[in-house]
Amino acid sequence: MSNSLRIAHLCRNLTRTATVRTWRGINIVKSTNKLSLQPQQCNFARCMSTQAASDPFHSIIRDNETVKGDADKHEFQAETRMLLDIVARSLYSEKEVFVRELVSNASDALEKFRYTIHTAGDKQGNYVDADRSLEIHIGTNKQDRTLTIQDTGIGMTKEELIANLGTIARSGSKHFMEQIKEGEAKAENIIGQFGVGFYSAFMVGDKIDVFTRSSQKGSPGYKWSSDGSGSYEIVEADNVAVGTKIVIHLKADCREYADETRIKEVIKKYSNFVGSPIFVNGHRANQIQPLWLMEPKEVTKEQHYEFYRFVANSFDTPRFTLHYKTDVPLSIRALLYFPEGKPGLFEMSRETDIGVALYTKKVLIQSKTENLLPKWLRFVKGVVDSEDIPLNLSRELLQNSALIAKLRNVLTNRVLRFLHDRSTKEPEEYLKWYADYGLFLKEGIVTSHDPNEKDEIGKLLRFESSKEAGMKTSLPEYCSRLKEDQKEIFYLAAPNRSLAEQSPYYESLKKKGVEVLFCYEAYDELVLMQLGNFLGKPLISVEKEMRRDKSEDAEVDEGGLLKTQSDALLGFIRSKLAGKVANVKLTNKLESHPCVITVEEMSAARHFVKTQNITDENAYALLQPQFEINAKHPIIKKLHKLTETEPELAEQLTQQLFNNSMVSAGLVSDPRCLLTGMNDLLTKILEKY
C-alpha cells in the first residue's frame, strides 16, 4: 500500500472531532475542518493551543521512544514466576480489573510526585517540569491491538524499575508510604498496597512494554519489556516523557480492550473518581466528582441529582440524601440516597443486591457490596468509602468479618437515625416515602436478630389507630398517650378501618376507651408479633387480649341466660362442635356480637391456614380454637330454646355461628366452602313459614 493510501486509510478512521494518529513518526491531526501532518517531536499541547478553547481534545501519548545500547536481561526468581502465573491466571475474578489496577498505579505515581514537590521546598529545581499537569492518558489502537496507559507522575529510575517491576508483591506505593510515615505531611490518596496490580496486565497481554523516566533532573529514560514467561529486559531509551507509559500488546481473545467504548465503560465502573483527570484517546473520561469527599454544604442539589443518577443508574431523583463522614470508630465517607420513585418488583425481591458501592480512596472495590448493609436496606443507593476496610490481595473481596460487621453496624445505625430525623423534621415527606418503602422497614424487623435494631426500626413504623381516622401514628406517639394503668400496646389486624371498628375483638377495648393500632396489611401483625416489645411494653393483639380471661366461665350478666341454661347450652355446643374446637365458654367482652373464636396466636394461626390451604373443617382443630359465646345476645338465647324444641335446627345454627366466627377471625382459607351449610340452614328456616 502506498504512503498516500495509508494516510488516507488512517484519516477515514478519524472522528469529526480533533484526533491524533501516528504513522511513521508523523502525527496525523484531524479536526472538524482541518487535516494536517505534523512532526511527531513537536509539543502537541502547544500545537493545539489555538484550538484549546473550543476543542476538548488533549493527549500526551506519543510513539517516538527509541532504545539505545544493549538490553540487560533479568530472570524472575522461581517463586516470582509462580506468583506471576497466579496473578495472571487466578487472582482476579474479572479480566477488566486490570484497567483499575493500572489506573490506580498511575494515580499513585501522580500522588507521589505531588507529595514530593509539596515537601521539596526550595529543592524543586531538582525536578523536571515541577509545575506540569498531573494527568492519566489512555490510548486504544484496534489495528495494532494495543492499549496504552501513560501518566505524568514521578517516574522510575533503573533501580526502581528492577525493585518495583522485577519483584512481585513489593509495593512501591507501600514502600513510599513507609518512608514518609514520620513526616508531617500526609499522602492520603496513595492507593496501592500489595504490589501485584501491575501484573494483572498479563491477564490480557502477551507482552508488556514500560517506558519510564524519573522526575529527577538528569535521569535517563528506560524501556522495560516482558512477555511474562519468566524474564524481563531493561534498556535505556531516548525521547521518553517524564512519568510512566505502559503499552499492552493484547492477546487475540482480549481485543475488546483495544476498543475505546469498552475502556470508558471500565473506567466509569471502577476509576471514575480517581483524583486526577483521565483522558481516553484525548477526551476526558472521568467527569463526575467524588461528592462524598466534599463538604456537604458545598454540594448543590443539581450535583446530587447527577451523582444519584450515576450511582443508581436511574432517572428519578432522591427524596432524601444522607451525606455522612466520621473517623470514629472507623474512617467512613458515605453518600447515601433514598429513592423517591416507587420500588419495582426487582427491588422488592430479596435476591436483589445491596445498591451501595464500596470504594477505598476513590477506587471501586465492589459495585454491590453484600455485607455493607443489611438486606432490608437494599433500596438505599450510594457510595461508602473507607480506608479501614481490610481487602484481599485482588482488592475484590472483604476480609476480617468482625471489622466489616462493625462497619455494617455503624452504617445501619446512622441510616436509622437519619430516617428518624426525617420523620420528625419532615413528617409529610417521610409519610410519602414510607407509603412506598415501609415494607422494607417491616422486613427489617422480621429478619433482624438485634433487639436494639428492631427497636430503632420500630420507631419508624406508622399505623392508623382508633384515635383518629386517616391519621398515621408512630409507636412512640402511641406510648405517649397510654392510660395510666395501661402497660401494653394493642393492635388489631383488619382489611380496612370499617371492618376493624366492627370487629368483635375490638368491642371491649373500645368500650374502655383504649387506643388500638389498626393493621391493614396482611403482614403487619406478623411484624408486630416479631417486634414483641417496644420501649419495654409488650405488643398484644386484641384477639389475644380477649382470650386472656383465665376463668373457665364468665359470670352471667343481667339479661342473659340463667346459670343452668348457659351450662346446658355450653354442653350442647361442645357436643356438636366436637373435634373442631378445644373449648366452649361464656364471655362478657362482647356487646353486639353473639360469639367469637379465639386462638393463642391469631397471627400465626392465620398464616398457617393460608399456607397450608386447609379445606377439611376438622383440620381446624389443630389451631386449638376456643369458641366464646355472648349469653345476652338474642341469637344465643334463641339457640338455647331451639336446643329443646328443634335440636336439628339448633345444631345447624350452632355450625353456622361457628363458621361465621371462623370467617370473622380470618381462619377460613376459602369462605365459599361454607355456602352449602348456610343454604341448608336458610332452607330449614323457610320451611317454618
Order of alpha helices (4+ residues) and beta strands (2+ residues): alpha-beta-beta-beta-alpha-beta-beta-alpha-alpha-beta-beta-alpha-alpha-beta-beta-beta-beta-alpha-beta-beta-alpha-beta-beta-alpha-beta-beta-beta-alpha-alpha-alpha-beta-beta-alpha-beta-alpha-alpha-beta-alpha-beta-beta-alpha-alpha-beta-beta-alpha-beta-alpha-alpha-alpha
